[in-house]
Amino acid sequence: MPERYVLVRWPDGPSQRIYSPSTVVEDFFSAGQEYAVEQFVEQCRKALTIASERVRAAYGFPCSNAARSLALVEQHAARYPAGAVTVEGIEA
């Protein structure tokens, strides 16, 4: 499957590279977009769930790396009750 990484910057400056096993993240994110933290987490949930289900359809099991990516996003988000997450880009 074609992997992608979403590169983001959290409200106070740290960056994160979020793994996806599918290009579906390109339907949800593009460079320069800003999201409220809560909205960003919700978009990640949607995108990574779809990506994981694509793996399930192809291989018979969901993608554990997509689940781990979502867990890391949720951990980061818990630190920021407000602010914006900036998508810096998507890379292969």
Secondary structure, 3 states (H helix, E strand, C coil): CCCEEEEEECCCCCEEEEEECCCCHHHHCCCCCEEEHHHHHHHHHHHHHHHHHHHHHHHCCCCHHHHHHHHHHHHHHHCCCCCEEEEEEEEC
